[in-house]
Amino acid sequence: MSLMVERSIKHLIENRLYHGKVIILTGPRQVGKTTLLRMLMKDVDKKTLFLNCDEPDVRKKLSDATSTQLNAETAGAELILIDEAQRVNNIGLTLKLLVDNFPEKQIVVTGSSALELSNSVNEPLTGRKYEYNLFPFSAAELYAHHGKDIEQRLLERRLVYGSYPEVIKMEGEEREVLTNLAGSYLYKDIFAFQDVRKPEIIEQLLQALALQVGNEVSFNELGKLLGLNSQTIQRYVDLMEKSFIVFHLRSYSKNIRNELKKSRKIYFWDNGIRNAILGDFKPLALRQDTGALWENYLIVERHKHNAYNHFYGKSYFWRTRQQQEIDYLEDIDSVLHAYEFKWNPNKHPKITETFATHYPEHTYTVINTENYQDFVLGKI
């Protein structure tokens, strides 16, 4: 079954072509980066060279190459697509030579993880690159492909199984696909590029984080649970973020004495991956964590929208020591936009008076199953 969903980021990339810079596309494994390159190759009317760095001979040609060698390898090509570039030794220097010596050529590079790719390209490509992240299908992409009404009916499926392309494509086989994805394949980049002495700890830590979605996360408490110090926990979480498994929100604090100032929440980039880590694909009617799944889904989809639509604000949550809280905040031009997430559309909580009093420049919206589509599309 073919599933050619138009990716929102494709137009962003097309608008950056031939501006004299390398375009770098990173993201989780299996989200469609190679497919996106092939879409570009099809739609951009240029002589194209596609280099797959899974091939040993391709890696050899690009590793430690001179500008003369690169000129010979890319002769005649106007658009050079390099897939899985993190597998090439010193790829940053190779890309620097290409962009400096052949500015008329456009180079687009993908990498399955930010781990090694970002470490090897940041310094050589300073001022010479545009960077983008590709994620599992966004709600906006699926609305455009299937229609909003169909996606509304599939909402529970998205909360349980997520939005990885293979999951959407292989209806009825979601458990198998996600179980395979959430196995060692998910951690492949961490183990390949970093010194992780106890690989099983990564899985245990992810399980602990999966159970704390929507709650504040303490590295000290996680360390006690897993028998590690908080610095090691922080390092492992950072590796998970760079591998696009999880991301964090920090607490917002400005002028209220009892605000939580250094707290964090951690979310998963995909609900299906989170549930696969726990081995729990029960329907919502049998779950105790529907609120956490709803919060994770909404924040992830909002993040995807913001990433693809030039969002220049900052995102937070807000909480006090007295447990007054707001699920999600966006600070845009010093105006706070507050959101509370409720699965039940009959619940209409009011904003906490403490927040409203101390931050009079704010908006407040309750997001539920009746208006969530406008939220994930950035309309409210």
N, C-alpha and C positions, 0 to 999 in steps of 0.2 A: 504493500500500500504506500503510495507516494503522498507526502504531506508537505506541500510547498507553501508555507506560511510566510508572508512578506514580513521581513524584520524591520522594525522602526529605525534601527541604527544604520541601515543600508543608505538611507538618504543623507544622514549626517556624514557618512564616509564619502559618498559621491560628491558632496559639496566641498570636501577638503582635498579632492584629487588635484594633482599638478599645482600645488602651492609650494613646492620645493622642500617638502618634509616627508619623513617616513610616517606611515600610519600604522600604529600598533594596536592590535585587537586581542585582548586577553579575556579570560572567563573560565568558568568550570569546564570540566571535561563533558563531552557529549551534549553540548547545548547548540551545536550547529555552526561552529566557526568555519569549518571546511566547506559546508554547504553555502554559507554566505560568500566565501571567496569565489565559489563557482558561479553564484548568481552575478557577482560583480564581473567576472570574466565574460559572462554571456551578455550582460547589458551594456558594458563599456566598450565602445567601438575603437579598440586599440589592439595593436599586436601584443599578445600576452604570453608571458613565460610563467608556468606554474611549477614551483619547486616544493616537493614533499620531503620534509626533513626526517621522516621515518625511514627513508631510503638511505642506506649507508654511503652510497656513492655521491648522493646529493650533499650529505653532511660533510664529506671529505672535500668537495669542491668549494664549499662555503667557509670552511674552517681555515683561519690564518691565510686567507687568499690575498694576493696583491691586487692593486687596481688594474694592472695589465691582465691578470687572470680573470678578474671579474668582468672586464670589458669583453673578453673572448666568450665567457659563459653566457653573457646577457646580450650579445650582439643582436640587433634587430628588434629587441623587445622594448615596448613603450610602457607596459604595465607589468611589473614583476610581483608575483604573489608567492610569498614564502610561508608555508604551513608548518606548524610545530617547530617554530624557530628556536625555542629554548633548548632543543636537542643539539644545536650547533655550538661548538667551542668558540668563545670570543665573538659571538654573533654581533655584539654591539659595535666592535671595531669594523667588522665586515659591512654592516649597515652604514656606518659613518663614511667609509670609503665609497660606497655606492652613491649616497646622497651628495657627497662633496664633489665627486668626480663626474657624475652623470646626472646633473640636476634636471635634465629633460625627461628622465625616467621616473615613473611613480612606483614606489615600493610600498606594498601592504604586507604586514607581518602578523601571523597569529601565534599565540602560545597558550597551552592548556592551563598554565598556572602563572600567577604573577611572581612566584618564588624566584626562579632562576632568571627568567626573562627580565624582570625589572632590575635585578641586581647587576645583570651584565650589560644593560643598555642605557641605564640612567646617565652615567657619566659621559660615555662616548657620544650620546645623542642629545646632550643638553642643547636646547633651542632648535633641535632638528626633528622633532617628532610631535605628532598628535596621538593621544592615547584614548582608547575607548574600551569599555567592558561590555561583553555580551552575556546575557543571563538566560535561564530557561524562559520559555515563551511568556510574554507579559499578557496581562488581561487585555490591554489595548490591541495587541496583535491577534489574540484569539477572537476578540469581538469583531475585528475587521474580517477575519477568515470565516468564522462560523455564524456571526450575527449575535447581537447582545441577548436576544431572547433565548437562543439555544444555550449560550454560556450561563445565563441565569439559571436554567434548569440543571446545568452541570456543576453548579457551585459546590455542592457537597463533595462531588468527585474531586474537584480542585483542592478542597481543604484536606482531603484524606490522601490523595495520590499526587498532588502537585502538578507541575507544568513542564517537566522535561519533555523535549520533542519525542523521544522514544516512548514515553508513557502515554502521551496524547495519541500517538500513532498506533500503538499496540493495545487497543481497547480490549479488556478482558484478560490481559497478561501483565497488568500493572505491578502486581506483587513480585513477579519474577524479575521484571526489568529493574525495579527499585532495589530489590535485594541484591542483585548483581552490582548495581551502581554504588550502593552503600557499603559494599564489601571492601576489600583491600584496594580496589580500583580507585575508590574515592580518596584514599590516602597516598596514592602512588607518588605524587610529587613531593609530599612531605618526606617520605622514606628515601626517595631518590636524591634529594638535595640537602637534607638536613640530618644532623646526628640525633636520632631518636633512639635511645638505648633500650627502652621498653615499649615496643610498638603497641602492645595490648593496652597500655595506659591511654593511648589516643582514643581507642574505642570506648573505654570506660569513662573518660572525660566527656566525650560526645554524648554518651547516654545520660550523664549527669546534667549536662547543659540542656539536653532535649526535655528533661523533666522540669526545667526551670524557666522555660519560655514564658515571658510575661512578668517574671519576677526579677528582683535585683540579684545580681550574681556576685558572690564574694570569693575572690581567689584564695583567701585564707581558709575559708570553710571547705572549698573544693580540695585544697591541698591536704587538709586533715582527713577528708574522706578517702583520698587516693594515696596517702602516705608520701606526699611530695611537698616541697616548699612552694610558697606563693609565687616566687620568681619563675620557677619551672612551669607552673600552671599558666602564668601569664605568657611565657614564651610559646607554649603549645597552642594556646588560644590565638596568639598572633599568627602562628603557622596556619591554623585553620582558616583564619580570615584571609590570609594571602592565597590560600587554595580555594577560596570562594565557597567554603562550606557554611561559614557563619559570618555575621557582622555584628557590631555593637552600636548601641545608642548610649550616650552619656546623659546624666541628669542635668537639667537646666537650673542654674542658681545665679542670682544677681544681688538681691537686696533683702532677703528674708532670712533671719538668723537661723531658723530651724529647718531650712531647706537642706536636702541631701545634696552635697556638693561634689562628691567624687564617686558616686554610684554608677553602675552600668547595668544595662540589660543586654542579653545576647539573643539574637534571632538567627534562624536558619534561612538560607537563600531559597529553600524549597521545602514546602510542607511534606511532600512525599519522602524526601531524604530524611527528614526528622522522624517521620513515622517508621521508616524502614530501620533506622538505627535502634528504635525501641521495639521493632517487630510487632507493631500494632496498627492494623488497617481496619479496625472495627468501624461500622457506620456511626454517624454522629449520635443517633438515638441510644447507642450503647456506650458512649464515651463520657468520661468525666472531665475531659480537657478541651471541650469545644471552644470555650472562651479563649484559651491559649492558641488554638489553631486559627481562630478568627483574627486575633490580634497579629499573629505572625504573618498570615496571608495579607492582611491589609497593609501592614508596614512594608513588607517586601514589594508588593505591587506599587505602592507609592514611591518606593526607592527606585524601582525600574522606570517608572514614569519620569521621575526627576532626573535620572541619569541620561535619559534619551531626549530630554526637552530643556536643556540649558538652565537647570535650576541653580540659582545662586544663593539660596538661603542655607540655613543650617537646621538639622533635625535633632530633637531631644525627647526625653520624657521628663515629667516633673513629679516630685514627691517630697513630703515633709516627714519629719520624725513622728508626727501624729497620724501618719498614714493617709493624709490628704494627697490625692494624686490626680494626674492627667495622663492618659495613655500615651499621647503623642503630641509634640509641639513642632511647629516650623517657625523659625525666626526669619522673617523676610523684611529687610529694610527697617529693622527695629520694631516691627509690629509682630506680636505673637499670635499665631493661629493655632488654637487648641482644639484637639479632637478626642472624644471619648468613644470607645468601640463597644457596641452592644449587639450580641447575636439576636436577642429578642427585640423586635421592633416596637413592642409595647412598653419598653423601659425608656424613660426620658429623664435621665439624671441632670441635675443642675450643676453648673460650675461651682467649685468650691469658693466660698466667699474670700478666703485668704488670698487665693490667686487673683481673683477679680479685683480686689482692693489694691493689691500691690502692683498689678500690671494692668492698669486701665486701658492701655492701648492693646486690645486683643479682640479676636473673634473666637466664637465657641460653637462647635458643631458636633452633634452626636451622629456617629456613623453606624448604620444597621443594615439589615438585608434589603431594605427598601431604597436606600440612597447610596449604597456602597459603590455602584458603578461610576457615579459622578466623582467620587473620591479617588478611585484608582485611575481615573482619566484626568485628574488634576483640575476638575471643574469646580470643586468646593474645597 
